[in-house]
Amino acid sequence: GVFDDVTDDNGNGGEFSTAKAQKDVRNNNKMGFSKTTKTAVAIRKEREQNEKLRIKNMKKEDRRQYERKKRAETEAAEKSRKKGFQGKKGASGKWKGHHKKK
């Protein structure tokens, strides 16, 4: 028909008429995902990066206090942990040795 080739006044064909909308679509396709869908790994990495930036942008006194608190927590966790191998000792089950050939 007469209107088979649909274009707007600027000569752009398609759904998106603004340059910003076209750029957003290209960027989303290039990255392989849209802004709304994220994987669990991507969310975890984003949260870790935000946490690092939050700590980095703290005042020096606050950051030192935070680091001392974290260090104390890790030292306390190490002290409460049992030392050495805490697994099963000796034979068990069918290797226990209580059934001998007659």
Secondary structure, 3 states (H helix, E strand, C coil): CCCCCCECCCCCECCCCCHHHHHHHHHHHHHCCCCCCCCHHHHHHHHHHHHHHHHHCCCHHHHHHHHHHHHHHHHHHHHHCCCCCCCCCCCCHHHCCCCCCC
